[in-house]
Amino acid sequence: MFSKILKKGSLKANVLSMFIGNLAYAFFSWAQISLVAKFSDGVILGQYTLAIAIITPLYLFTNMQLRSLIITDNRGDFDFSDYSNFRRISNSILTIISIVIAFLLNTENPWIIILFTLIKVVESNSEIINSFFQKREQMHYISLSIFLKSLLGFIGMLIGMVYFKDIIIGLSLCLLNNIVVYIFYDRKIAHKNEINTTSKALDYVSIKKILLVAFPLGLVSGIISLNGNVSKFFIEESLGTEIQGIYSSISYLIILGTFVCNAIGASFAPRLSKYYSENKIQSFNNLKNKFLAFNIFIGVFAWVVTYFFGKHMLLFFFNEKIAHYNYLLNWIMLVGLFNYILTALGYTLTSIRAFKIQPIINVISLILKILTLGYFIKKYNILGAIYAQLLVAFIQSLWIFGYIQLQLKSKDKLSKI
């Protein structure tokens, strides 16, 4: 019934479909952190959030935004097998790196990092299939896939934390459930819709071509994620694992809104790319501005909700110790507002295939954040991490917005010659 309601493929139906799927993903991901906070000690929570902070940038780098590459590949330069083979190679690299990191860190629970990595590997395999559905604007299939993995992943963590009081069992069940959805839903639906998932021998020429285009995108994604997580490393080093876990748990509220914004971006990106390639600058601008305005609305709405109900939310979803830090929440949601703006601008950059400038912008932003974090945390304690992020996000937003406007003006002039 879910897929029938959202099967028409209109932009509104696609937005609604991806909104539901991504909201479910964000909510259940946050709910998993909530379970760890409620049914384990602060150290385990800190180790789990640290694993997320370490692996997420690496995952996004090795992921290399293949989804964006696939949906903007309007000439069909590569087929499914080329992208799938590339993803297998990148996933193997990610797995090896995560195992090395897990044991080099010498933590009590290296399996937290390893299992979290394997969960992301399975998700990335599903994403290749979902990217082809996104290109066809068949978002209902993607949404249901995301919803199933999110729900079953939460159930796995629920069983592990509540009944066994063991995060390793919880993560293992999450991994198992993701594999089940990939095999019995993603691949079956792909075959039903004539997406050929049959593997073929490695085409090294195609792999090299994909790498040349995708590497800047992966670098951008990794740096963006590192930008979002680097404050946790500074807090871990300066204030300890438990405080880092508390800060990360509260910060995850931003992720709820980010996934909503990504849902909109995933639906708007194919059409933005099409408008730009067809020189329909006015249509492109109208859609881009709607996307940006919606993301700003999400940020303001989230700030208002947390201003009035923040302490109650933290107490309900986490515990009394984390609720004690409710004063951080409104500051963190201001960071979220700028993150949502940057999400819209990032999708817009990708839709105009402005790949080379993105690493430059994000590397400079990362360097600026690293330089400011040490000073602000030393002077303002945990609030200093938020002040540094606000400063850098403001500068980055102005820079990207200005660059996009210049590119659109140049494109419009060339189209009129």
Residue pairs with C-beta under 8 A, 6 or more apart in sequence:
2 140
2 143
2 144
3 140
3 141
3 144
5 140
6 13
6 14
6 16
6 17
6 139
6 140
6 143
7 13
7 140
9 136
9 137
9 138
9 139
11 267
11 268
11 271
13 139
13 140
14 137
14 139
14 267
15 263
15 264
15 267
15 268
17 139
17 140
17 142
17 143
17 267
18 139
18 142
18 143
18 262
18 263
18 264
18 266
18 267
19 260
19 263
19 264
20 143
20 147
20 263
21 139
21 142
21 143
21 144
21 145
21 146
21 147
21 150
21 263
22 143
22 146
22 259
22 260
22 262
22 263
22 266
23 256
23 259
23 260
23 263
24 146
24 147
24 150
24 151
25 146
25 147
25 149
25 150
25 259
26 255
26 256
26 257
26 258
26 259
26 260
27 150
27 256
28 150
28 151
28 153
28 154
29 150
29 252
29 255
30 252
30 253
30 255
30 256
30 317
31 154
31 157
31 317
32 153
32 154
32 157
32 170
32 174
33 45
33 48
33 49
33 248
33 249
33 252
34 249
34 317
34 318
35 157
35 158
35 161
35 162
35 170
36 44
36 45
36 48
36 157
36 161
36 167
36 170
37 45
37 245
37 249
37 317
37 318
37 319
37 322
38 161
38 318
38 319
39 161
39 162
39 165
40 161
40 165
40 167
42 241
42 242
42 245
42 246
42 321
43 241
43 242
43 245
44 109
44 167
45 242
45 245
45 246
45 249
46 236
46 240
46 241
46 242
46 243
46 244
46 245
46 248
47 107
47 108
47 109
47 112
47 241
47 245
48 112
48 116
48 167
48 245
49 232
49 244
49 245
49 248
49 249
50 232
50 236
50 241
50 244
50 245
50 248
51 112
51 113
51 116
52 116
52 229
52 248
53 229
53 232
53 233
53 248
54 101
54 113
54 229
55 98
55 113
55 116
55 117
55 120
56 120
56 225
56 229
57 222
57 223
57 225
57 226
57 229
58 94
58 97
58 98
58 222
59 94
59 117
59 120
59 124
60 218
60 221
60 222
60 224
60 225
61 218
61 219
61 221
61 222
61 225
62 90
62 91
62 93
62 94
62 218
63 90
63 124
63 127
63 218
63 221
64 86
64 90
64 211
64 214
64 215
64 217
64 218
64 221
65 214
65 217
65 218
65 220
65 221
65 350
66 83
66 86
66 87
66 127
66 128
66 131
66 210
66 214
67 127
67 130
67 131
67 134
67 266
68 217
68 269
68 350
69 83
69 210
69 213
69 214
69 217
70 83
70 128
70 131
70 132
70 134
70 135
71 131
71 134
71 135
71 269
71 270
71 273
72 269
72 270
72 273
72 350
72 351
72 353
73 135
74 273
74 274
74 277
77 209
78 206
78 209
78 210
79 196
80 128
80 132
80 195
80 196
80 197
81 196
81 198
81 199
81 200
81 203
82 203
82 206
82 207
82 210
83 128
83 131
83 210
84 125
84 128
84 197
84 199
85 199
85 200
85 202
85 203
85 207
86 206
86 207
86 210
86 211
86 214
87 124
87 125
87 128
89 207
90 124
91 121
91 124
91 125
94 117
94 120
94 121
95 117
95 118
95 121
98 113
98 114
98 117
99 114
99 117
101 113
102 110
102 111
102 112
102 113
102 114
103 110
105 113
107 113
109 167
109 168
111 168
111 171
112 167
112 168
112 171
115 168
115 171
115 172
115 174
115 175
116 171
118 175
119 153
119 171
119 174
119 175
119 178
122 175
122 178
122 179
122 182
123 149
123 178
125 182
125 186
126 145
126 149
126 178
126 181
126 182
126 186
129 145
129 186
129 187
129 189
129 190
129 195
129 197
130 141
130 142
130 145
130 146
130 186
132 190
132 195
133 139
133 141
133 142
133 193
133 195
134 142
134 266
134 270
135 270
137 267
137 270
138 193
139 266
139 267
141 189
141 193
142 266
144 185
145 181
145 185
145 186
145 189
148 181
148 185
149 177
149 178
149 181
152 174
152 177
152 178
152 180
152 181
153 174
153 177
153 178
155 173
155 177
156 170
156 171
156 172
156 173
156 174
156 175
156 176
156 177
157 170
157 171
157 173
157 174
158 170
159 169
159 170
159 173
160 166
160 167
160 168
160 169
160 170
160 171
160 172
160 173
161 167
161 170
164 170
187 197
190 197
191 197
213 355
216 355
216 356
216 358
216 359
217 350
217 355
217 358
219 358
219 359
219 362
220 346
220 355
220 358
220 359
220 362
223 359
223 362
223 363
223 365
223 366
224 342
224 346
224 362
226 366
227 362
227 365
227 366
227 369
227 392
228 339
230 366
230 369
230 370
230 373
231 247
231 369
231 373
231 385
231 386
231 388
231 389
232 244
232 247
232 248
232 251
234 373
234 374
234 377
234 385
235 243
235 244
235 247
235 377
235 382
235 385
236 244
238 377
238 378
239 377
239 381
239 382
243 382
246 321
246 322
246 325
247 325
247 328
247 382
247 385
249 318
249 322
250 314
250 322
250 325
250 328
250 329
250 332
251 332
251 335
253 302
253 306
253 313
253 329
253 332
253 333
253 336
254 332
254 333
254 335
254 336
254 339
256 302
257 298
257 299
257 302
257 336
257 339
257 340
258 336
258 339
258 340
258 343
260 298
261 294
261 295
261 298
261 340
261 343
261 344
262 343
264 291
264 294
264 295
265 291
265 343
265 344
265 346
265 347
268 287
268 291
268 347
268 351
269 347
269 350
269 351
271 287
272 284
272 287
272 288
272 291
272 347
272 348
272 351
272 352
273 351
273 352
273 353
275 281
275 283
275 284
275 287
276 284
276 351
276 352
276 353
276 411
279 411
279 412
279 415
281 408
281 411
281 412
281 415
284 408
285 408
288 344
288 348
288 404
291 344
291 347
291 348
292 341
292 344
292 345
292 348
294 344
295 340
295 341
295 343
295 344
296 337
296 340
296 341
298 340
299 333
299 336
299 337
299 338
299 339
299 340
299 341
300 337
302 333
302 336
302 337
303 330
303 333
303 334
303 336
303 337
306 313
306 329
306 330
306 333
307 330
310 326
310 329
310 330
311 323
311 326
311 329
314 322
314 323
314 325
314 326
314 329
315 323
325 382
328 382
328 383
328 386
331 383
331 386
331 390
332 386
334 386
334 390
335 386
335 389
335 390
335 393
338 389
338 390
338 393
338 394
338 396
338 397
339 393
341 393
341 397
342 393
342 396
342 397
342 400
345 397
345 400
345 401
345 404
346 358
346 400
348 404
349 357
349 358
349 400
349 403
349 404
350 358
352 404
352 407
352 408
352 411
354 403
354 404
354 407
357 403
361 396
361 399
361 400
361 403
362 396
365 392
365 395
365 396
368 391
368 392
368 395
369 388
369 389
369 392
372 387
372 388
372 391
372 392
373 384
373 385
373 388
375 384
375 388
376 384
376 385
376 387
376 388
377 384
377 385
377 388
378 384
380 387
